[in-house]
Amino acid sequence: MPEGKKPAFAYVYGWTPGHERLLSIRILLGAPRDSEADAIELFRYLKPIMLNQEKPR
């Protein structure tokens, strides 16, 4: 990223232990909030729901 430029979005991601599933969250910047903190909290909320499910048979 060029010096002095801020990213256009906050991005977090995580894999299941076996790397079978990926959860990624990208939040566009612009609101007068901490987008990185919002992305992290949304990831923490969704991780057990999205990544801890059994594999489809």
C-alpha positions, 0 to 999 in steps of 0.5 A, spaced: 500 500 500 502 506 498 505 510 504 500 515 507 494 511 504 489 508 508 485 501 506 478 502 503 476 496 507 477 492 514 478 485 512 478 479 517 478 471 515 479 465 519 480 457 517 477 451 520 483 447 523 483 442 517 482 448 512 476 445 510 472 452 510 474 459 510 470 465 513 472 472 511 469 479 512 470 485 509 467 492 511 467 498 507 470 504 510 466 510 511 462 510 517 464 514 523 465 507 526 471 503 527 470 498 521 476 494 523 473 493 530 466 492 527 469 486 522 473 483 528 466 483 532 462 480 526 467 475 525 467 473 533 460 472 532 459 468 526 465 464 527 462 458 531 455 459 527 459 458 520 465 454 521 463 449 527 458 446 523 458 438 520 461 437 513 455 436 508 454 428 507 
